[in-house]
Every structure is written in C-alpha cells, then in structure tokens.
Amino acid sequence: MAPDTRGTSPDNRPRVRILVVGGGYVGMYTALRLQRKLRQRLRSGEAEIVVVTPEPYMTYQPFLPEAAAGSISPRHVVVPLRRVLKHCTIVIGEAERVDHAKRTATVTTLATGEDGTGALEIPYDELVIAPGSVSRTLPVPGLADFGIGFKTVEEAIGLRNHVIEQMDIASATRDPAIRDAALTFVFVGGGYAGVEALAELEDMARYTSRYYHNIKPSDLRWILVEATGRILPEVGGTMGKYAVRELRGRNIDVRLDTRLESCENRVAVLSDGSRFPTRTLVWTAGVKPAPILAATDLPLTERGRIRCTTSLSVDGVPHAWAAGDAAAVPDLTSSEPGTETAPNAQHAVRQAKVLADNIVATLAGRPARDYRHSYAGSVASLGLHKGVAHVYGRKLKGYPAWLMHRVYHLSRVPTFNRKARVLAEWTLAGLFKREIVSLGSLEHPRAEFALAARGHTHPGPPEATPPKDDGPPDTSG
C-alpha cells in the first residue's frame, strides 16, 4: 500500500497525516512509537501524527484499585499525553463519526459549543482507530440510578470517597436500617476490576474502621456477585478457587452462579432470592466496544469489534488499522481456528508496537508483519500483601504473587517519571500509616461557593450519593 499523498494540496498539509483515534494503551503506545520511527519526517513536516482523545491523559488501569485504596496518588495513575507525545498534535475531543471512504473524521471538542463553529472535520491519510471500550451494562432496574462504575480514575477516587462517607453516615445515624445499608457494599463482576477493587477497598475500610468509635471490621459487609461459576478466569481454575477461599476467609460473601436482578430503591435483589439493602453497588460486569465504532464505515464483527487481519490492518480496507479492545484480531498462537486475541492490556501494548511498525513499513513500501504473541499469564492483587498469579505455567499465591503483581505493573507503567513516583509512594506507604481522608467535595468544587454567593448558610453534610457524571473531579491529590 503506497502512502496517500493528498496532503500536497495548497493548504500546506503534510504529505502523510496519521490520525489516531483514542489515547489509551493502543493510542498512546502507537503514537509514541510512530513519533520515534518517523522523527525525521515529523521534523521536516513531511508527516504529522494527530491524536484525538476525550482526556489529555492515558490511564494505567491496573493501578485503579490501589488508587481507590489510597496506596497510589491518582495523578500518578495517569500519563499526560502532551508531555509524552511531544511531536504529535493532541486534540481533546470526541470522534463522533469516521468516514473512511472520504478519509475524514468528525470531532467535537471542548470549544465546539463555545465558538459556534460546529464540529471539526479532520482529514487524514492513515487511520488508527483504538477508542478502547466502555462499561457493558444490562437492563437491570435501578442500575442507572444507583450503580457506580470502576473504569476511570475519576470513578476510582469517587468510589473511595463514597465508601468513607458511608462509614461516616453509619457512625452518625441513629437508624439501624440506614447504618446496615451504609455498611453493605455490593460488587457485581468477578473479573480483574471487580475482585481487585473489592479486595483493596475492603482492606482500606477494615483499616479505617479503627478510627471510628462505633464501627468494627465485622460490621462491614462485602458481597461479590458473579454470574459464572468462578472468578478471575485469567489466572486459571486452581488460582481462581484459591482467590475465592482467600476472600471468604476475610468474611467476604462470594456468590457464584448468581446475577443481580434489581437494585431499585437501593435494595440489591439477587437471582438466588437474597435481598440486601445497600447504598453502594459497584458494577464491573464486563465491557463493550466504544460507540464510535458503530459510527464508522469499517467492517464490524457480530460483537461490534472491528474486523482485522493478522497484521492489524482493517480487513479489506486500505490505510486503516486497529488494535486493542476495539479490534477483533486473529490469534495465531491458538490451535483453534477462529480464535481472537483477548481484549486485555497485555495484548494491547504489544499490538501497538507491531501496528506502528507496520504503518512505517507500509509508508516505506515494505510488507507488514503478522502479530503473534503467546499469552504469558496473569497476576491479580487481593489486597495488601495478598495475590494470585499464573505466569508461564507457574502458580503463585499470597505474598509472592502480590510482589510479582507490583513488580510486573511497575515495569509496564509508561515513563521513568511514573515508575519512580509510584515506587516512592509504595515505599512511603510501607513506612507510614494509610491516609483515610475522604475528599468528596472535590466532585462538586463550586458547591460551597455557590451557597455562599446565594446568601445561604451551610445545610450540613449532604446525603452521600453515587458519583454523578458532572465532569471529572480534581485529582490533584
């Protein structure tokens, strides 16, 4: 495939513009490698890399549970794209539509509604579409009103604040029903996000209870609901069973082969007939492709992912590439025909490297190479000093698995700056006591001023509610 040279028009466009939709694992790592490989062409103006992303940072999601527990500062869980991608053009906005036949993407930015000029039309020559995934929800009554997600750093910090606020409510109320509901925490989904978030927050809340005169660790009730017969399927059956025993040994109620039927009126109703009044329901039951994929003219699979070839190009579509959660990539290491690579971070990071190299090779007239990577295994944290791992056929549990979890993810988090800061925070956390402060007001920073400006007196502590989508809270710590 020869590069498209439409950029030689009088509008001074570069000869090749590469548009990257998405600033997650694939988007950031692809752009990072491209700016290294195309350094000379970028400097001369022959090439341009444009990254369209809703947020100005990439979130290292494996650290979200530790950020929620206070082990890592939230600003160290994210990687600022403008600092890392110095030679790329960063556009903060949402890709609303991609018309690959015309090689244009329609993008709305923060200024779209302010200047009245409408959405941007960004022309391109090569497309990398990697918007990732969004939470997969089901039509469960009450879920939209009371459910809390756990996919972004804002949700992680909001959940931490929410849990501590529930303990404040339980400590202050004189109503036993409100107290019980405030101290009941239900997590739906037994994958990485659900298990690690529950385990880390249970650890934090149990530690925090020592600072309340009327709350004991045994007063807290934690429930994990999983629709299948096991949790953490990525670490294998044996380690999954160990994880269940470990959680149950901490008085966490693990319910397998159980579904959430309803959570209306803050009552979690399960398929086994159980009913739990609760003020905290965390939904981590899977993900689905980002909605932008449906607004493209690219071929999709039955599950809504982009149909790709083994070289990470979009099947049958020249000058278009995809990887990560949004892409259905054939798994060449599987003995079963039709198998696709799993939508996880391990594949996403490695696919980004191959994808960038293939774009560079294609621009130079060289053949692209296939993506092939055998799954190395998985590690999962079950709270401080506890974990499970199944790596290269070896099974670890307890402290060794937890240590491997930290070492592995420290080696994978982007930039030396982030590695050093995370390591420093872990070291300090081992020397000093946990921080147990709730900064719930960060989610509504103007509330106090608005009351004062209207001449109202402070009404007292508001009733804690699940985080709402009022914009990202300040995560500066």
C-alpha positions in Angstrom: 0.0 0.0 0.0 1.6 3.3 -1.1 1.0 6.3 1.2 -1.8 8.7 0.2 -0.2 11.9 -1.0 -3.3 14.1 -0.9 -1.5 16.3 1.6 0.4 18.1 -1.1 -2.5 20.4 -1.7 -2.1 24.2 -1.2 -3.5 24.0 2.4 0.1 23.0 3.4 -0.9 19.7 4.8 1.9 17.2 5.3 2.4 14.5 2.8 1.1 11.9 5.3 -1.2 12.6 8.2 -1.7 9.7 10.6 -4.9 10.1 12.7 -5.0 8.1 15.9 -8.5 7.9 17.5 -8.1 7.1 21.2 -5.5 7.9 23.8 -5.5 4.7 25.8 -3.0 1.8 25.7 -3.0 1.4 21.9 -3.4 5.0 21.0 -0.6 6.3 23.2 1.9 3.5 22.6 1.2 3.6 18.8 1.7 7.3 18.6 4.8 7.1 20.9 6.5 4.5 18.6 5.4 6.4 15.5 7.0 9.6 16.7 10.2 7.8 17.3 10.2 5.9 14.0 9.2 9.0 11.9 11.3 11.6 13.8 12.9 13.0 10.7 9.7 13.2 8.7 7.9 14.9 11.6 10.6 17.5 11.9 10.7 18.2 8.2 6.9 18.5 8.0 6.5 15.5 5.7 4.4 13.7 8.2 2.0 14.6 11.1 0.5 12.5 13.8 -2.8 13.7 15.2 -4.2 12.0 18.4 -7.9 12.6 19.1 -8.8 11.6 22.7 -11.5 12.6 25.2 -9.0 13.0 28.0 -5.5 14.6 28.0 -4.0 11.6 29.7 -3.7 7.8 29.4 -5.0 5.9 32.5 -2.9 2.9 33.6 -6.0 0.9 34.7 -4.3 -1.9 36.7 -3.4 0.8 39.3 -7.0 2.0 39.7 -7.7 -0.4 42.7 -4.6 0.9 44.5 -5.6 4.5 43.7 -9.0 3.8 45.2 -7.4 2.3 48.3 -5.1 5.3 48.7 -1.9 3.4 48.0 -1.1 5.5 44.9 -1.9 9.1 44.3 -4.4 9.4 41.4 -2.2 11.8 39.4 0.4 9.0 39.3 -2.0 6.6 37.7 -2.3 8.7 34.6 0.2 9.7 31.9 -0.1 13.2 30.4 -0.2 12.8 26.7 1.1 16.2 25.8 4.3 15.5 27.8 4.9 12.0 26.3 3.8 12.8 22.7 5.8 16.0 22.2 5.9 15.7 18.5 2.2 14.8 18.0 -0.8 17.1 17.7 -3.2 16.3 20.6 -6.9 17.2 20.0 -9.0 16.8 23.2 -12.4 15.8 21.9 -14.8 13.1 20.9 -14.7 11.4 17.5 -18.3 11.4 16.5 -18.0 9.9 13.1 -15.4 8.4 10.8 -15.9 8.4 7.0 -13.0 6.4 5.8 -14.2 6.4 2.2 -13.6 10.2 2.3 -10.7 9.9 4.8 -12.3 12.3 7.3 -13.2 12.2 10.9 -15.8 14.4 12.6 -14.6 15.6 16.0 -16.3 17.6 18.7 -14.0 19.5 21.1 -14.5 21.5 24.3 -14.7 24.6 22.1 -17.4 23.2 19.8 -20.3 24.6 21.8 -18.5 27.8 22.7 -17.4 29.2 19.4 -20.5 28.1 17.4 -18.4 26.8 14.5 -19.5 23.2 14.8 -17.5 20.0 14.8 -14.1 19.7 13.3 -13.6 17.8 10.1 -10.1 16.3 10.3 -8.8 14.8 7.0 -6.2 12.0 7.2 -4.2 9.6 5.1 -3.7 6.7 7.6 -6.2 5.8 10.3 -5.5 4.1 13.6 -8.8 3.5 15.4 -8.3 2.5 19.0 -11.1 4.0 21.2 -11.0 1.1 23.6 -14.1 0.0 25.4 -16.8 1.3 27.7 -18.7 -0.4 30.6 -21.2 -3.1 29.5 -24.4 -2.6 31.4 -27.6 -4.7 31.4 -31.2 -3.5 31.7 -31.2 -4.1 35.5 -33.9 -2.0 37.2 -32.3 0.8 39.3 -28.7 0.2 37.9 -28.6 3.6 36.0 -29.8 5.4 39.2 -27.6 3.8 41.8 -24.8 1.9 40.1 -21.2 3.0 40.3 -18.7 2.2 37.6 -15.0 1.4 38.0 -13.2 2.1 34.8 -11.8 5.6 35.1 -9.6 7.4 37.7 -12.5 9.7 38.4 -14.7 6.7 39.3 -12.0 5.2 41.4 -11.5 8.3 43.5 -15.2 8.9 43.7 -15.7 5.4 45.0 -13.1 5.8 47.6 -14.7 9.0 48.9 -18.1 7.3 48.7 -17.0 4.3 50.9 -15.5 6.5 53.6 -18.6 8.7 53.5 -20.8 5.7 54.1 -18.8 4.9 57.2 -19.3 8.5 58.3 -23.1 8.1 57.8 -23.1 4.7 59.6 -21.2 6.2 62.5 -23.5 9.2 62.9 -27.0 7.8 62.2 -29.4 6.6 64.8 -31.4 4.5 62.4 -30.2 0.8 62.3 -31.6 0.3 58.8 -29.6 3.2 57.4 -26.5 2.0 59.3 -26.8 -1.5 57.9 -27.3 -0.2 54.3 -24.4 2.2 54.6 -22.1 -0.6 55.7 -23.1 -3.1 53.0 -21.0 -3.0 49.8 -22.1 -5.0 46.7 -19.7 -5.6 43.8 -21.1 -7.2 40.6 -18.5 -8.9 38.4 -15.8 -11.3 39.2 -13.1 -10.2 36.7 -10.0 -8.2 37.5 -11.7 -4.9 38.1 -14.4 -6.2 40.4 -12.2 -8.6 42.5 -9.2 -6.2 42.8 -11.4 -3.2 43.6 -13.3 -5.0 46.2 -10.2 -6.5 47.8 -8.3 -3.2 48.0 -11.3 -1.3 49.3 -12.2 -3.9 51.9 -8.6 -3.7 53.1 -8.8 0.1 53.3 -12.2 0.1 55.0 -11.2 -2.5 57.6 -8.1 -0.4 58.4 -10.2 2.8 58.5 -12.7 1.3 61.0 -10.2 1.5 63.8 -10.6 5.3 63.8 -14.4 5.0 64.4 -15.5 4.5 68.0 -18.7 2.6 67.0 -17.7 0.7 63.8 -15.9 -2.7 64.0 -14.5 -4.5 61.0 -17.1 -7.2 61.5 -19.9 -4.6 61.0 -18.8 -4.1 57.3 -20.5 -6.4 54.8 -18.9 -7.1 51.4 -20.6 -9.1 48.7 -19.2 -10.2 45.4 -21.8 -11.3 42.8 -20.6 -13.3 39.8 -22.8 -14.8 37.1 -20.5 -17.7 36.3 -19.1 -20.5 38.5 -15.6 -18.9 39.1 -13.8 -15.6 39.5 -10.6 -14.4 37.8 -10.7 -16.9 34.9 -7.5 -15.4 33.5 -5.4 -16.9 36.4 -6.8 -20.4 35.9 -9.2 -22.6 37.8 -6.9 -23.5 40.7 -5.8 -20.0 41.4 -9.4 -18.8 41.0 -10.6 -21.3 43.6 -7.8 -20.1 45.9 -9.0 -16.5 45.4 -12.5 -17.5 46.4 -11.2 -19.2 49.6 -9.0 -16.2 50.4 -11.9 -13.7 50.0 -14.3 -15.8 52.0 -11.7 -16.2 54.7 -11.9 -12.4 55.1 -15.7 -12.7 55.6 -16.4 -11.5 52.1 -19.6 -13.1 50.8 -18.7 -14.5 47.3 -21.8 -15.6 45.4 -21.1 -17.6 42.3 -23.6 -18.5 39.6 -25.7 -15.6 40.8 -27.0 -12.5 39.0 -28.1 -9.1 40.0 -31.9 -8.9 39.2 -32.6 -5.4 40.5 -31.2 -2.6 42.6 -34.3 -0.3 42.8 -34.7 1.8 45.9 -31.2 0.9 47.0 -32.0 -2.8 47.5 -29.9 -5.3 45.7 -32.0 -8.3 44.7 -30.1 -11.4 43.6 -31.2 -14.3 41.4 -30.9 -16.7 44.4 -33.6 -14.7 46.2 -31.4 -12.7 48.5 -32.1 -9.1 49.2 -29.5 -6.6 50.5 -30.3 -3.0 51.3 -27.2 -1.2 50.3 -26.0 2.3 49.5 -23.1 1.1 47.4 -23.4 -1.0 44.3 -20.3 -1.2 42.0 -20.8 -2.6 38.5 -17.8 -4.2 36.9 -19.5 -6.9 34.8 -17.6 -6.6 31.6 -17.0 -4.1 28.8 -18.2 -3.5 25.2 -16.6 -1.7 22.2 -16.8 2.1 22.2 -19.9 3.6 20.5 -17.8 5.4 17.8 -17.2 2.0 16.1 -20.9 2.0 15.0 -20.4 5.4 13.5 -17.8 4.3 11.0 -17.9 2.6 7.6 -15.5 -0.1 8.8 -16.4 -3.8 8.9 -17.5 -5.0 12.3 -18.0 -8.4 13.9 -21.2 -9.7 15.5 -19.9 -8.4 18.8 -19.3 -4.9 17.4 -15.5 -5.0 17.2 -13.5 -4.0 14.1 -12.7 -7.0 11.9 -8.9 -7.1 11.5 -6.2 -9.1 9.7 -3.3 -10.7 11.4 -1.2 -7.6 10.5 -3.6 -5.4 12.4 -5.0 -3.7 9.3 -8.7 -3.4 9.0 -9.9 -6.4 6.9 -10.4 -5.3 3.3 -9.9 -1.6 4.0 -6.6 0.0 2.9 -5.0 2.7 5.1 -7.0 1.7 8.2 -5.6 0.0 11.3 -6.9 -1.2 14.7 -5.9 -2.9 17.8 -6.8 -3.4 21.5 -10.3 -3.8 22.9 -11.9 -2.4 19.8 -10.3 -4.8 17.4 -11.0 -8.5 16.6 -7.5 -9.8 15.8 -7.0 -13.4 14.8 -4.9 -15.3 17.4 -2.1 -17.1 15.5 -0.9 -18.8 18.7 -4.2 -20.7 19.2 -4.7 -24.2 17.8 -8.5 -23.5 17.5 -9.5 -21.8 14.2 -11.4 -18.5 14.5 -9.9 -17.6 18.0 -9.3 -13.9 18.6 -6.8 -12.3 20.9 -8.2 -11.4 24.3 -9.1 -7.7 24.8 -6.6 -7.1 27.6 -3.7 -4.7 28.3 -1.0 -7.3 27.6 -2.1 -7.8 24.0 -2.9 -4.0 23.5 0.6 -2.9 24.4 2.3 -5.5 22.2 -0.2 -4.9 19.3 0.6 -1.2 19.4 4.2 -1.9 18.7 3.5 -4.1 15.7 0.9 -1.7 14.4 3.2 1.3 14.5 6.0 -0.7 12.8 3.6 -1.9 10.1 2.5 1.7 9.3 6.1 2.7 9.0 6.8 -0.3 6.8 3.8 0.4 4.6 4.8 4.0 4.1 8.2 2.8 3.0 6.8 0.2 0.6 7.8 -2.7 2.8 5.5 -5.6 3.7 3.7 -5.7 7.1 4.3 -8.4 9.6 1.8 -10.5 11.5 1.0 -10.1 15.2 1.9 -13.1 17.1 2.2 -13.3 20.9 1.6 -16.2 23.3 -0.2 -15.2 26.4 2.3 -15.0 29.2 -0.2 -15.3 32.1 -1.9 -13.1 34.6 -1.4 -11.6 38.1 -4.0 -10.2 40.4 -3.9 -8.4 43.7 -6.3 -9.4 46.5 -5.3 -6.5 48.8 -2.2 -5.6 50.6 0.4 -8.5 50.6 -2.1 -10.9 49.1 -2.5 -12.0 45.5 -2.7 -14.8 42.9 -0.6 -15.3 39.7 -0.3 -17.8 36.9 2.7 -16.8 34.8 4.4 -19.0 32.2 2.8 -22.1 33.8 3.9 -21.3 37.3 1.3 -20.7 40.0 1.9 -18.3 42.9 -0.3 -17.2 45.7 -0.1 -14.9 48.8 2.8 -12.6 49.2 4.9 -13.8 46.3 2.0 -13.3 43.9 1.3 -9.9 45.3 5.0 -8.9 45.0 5.0 -10.2 41.4 1.9 -8.1 40.7 3.6 -5.0 41.8 6.9 -5.7 40.1 5.2 -6.5 36.8 3.0 -3.5 36.7 5.8 -1.2 37.8 7.8 -2.4 34.8 4.9 -1.8 32.5 3.6 1.7 33.6 4.9 4.2 31.0 7.7 6.6 31.6 10.5 6.6 34.1 8.9 9.5 35.8 5.8 7.5 36.7 7.8 4.4 37.7 9.9 6.5 40.2 6.9 8.2 41.7 4.9 5.0 42.1 7.9 3.3 43.7 8.4 6.2 46.0 4.7 6.1 47.1 4.8 2.4 47.8 8.0 2.9 49.8 6.4 5.7 51.9 3.2 3.7 52.3 5.3 0.9 53.9 6.8 3.4 56.4 3.7 5.4 57.4 0.0 4.8 58.2 -2.7 4.8 55.5 -4.4 8.1 54.5 -8.1 7.7 55.3 -9.4 11.2 54.3 -12.5 11.5 52.1 -12.4 14.4 49.7 -15.9 14.1 48.4 -16.2 17.9 47.9 -13.7 17.6 45.0 -16.5 16.1 42.9 -18.6 19.4 43.4 -15.9 22.0 44.0 -18.3 25.0 43.5 -21.0 23.8 45.9 -19.6 25.8 48.9 -19.1 29.0 47.0 -22.5 28.7 45.3 -24.2 28.5 48.7 -22.2 31.5 50.0 -23.0 33.6 46.9 -26.7 32.9 47.3 -26.6 34.0 50.9 -27.4 30.6 52.2 -26.0 29.0 55.3 -24.4 25.6 55.0 -27.1 23.0 55.2 -24.8 20.4 56.9 -23.3 17.3 55.4 -25.2 16.3 52.3 -26.6 12.8 51.9 -23.9 10.8 50.1 -25.0 9.6 46.7 -23.2 7.6 44.0 -20.9 9.7 41.8 -22.7 11.5 39.1 -21.4 12.4 35.7 -20.9 16.1 36.4 -17.5 16.3 34.9 -14.2 14.9 36.2 -13.3 15.8 39.7 -10.0 17.4 40.6 -7.5 14.5 41.0 -4.5 16.7 42.1 -4.5 14.9 45.4 
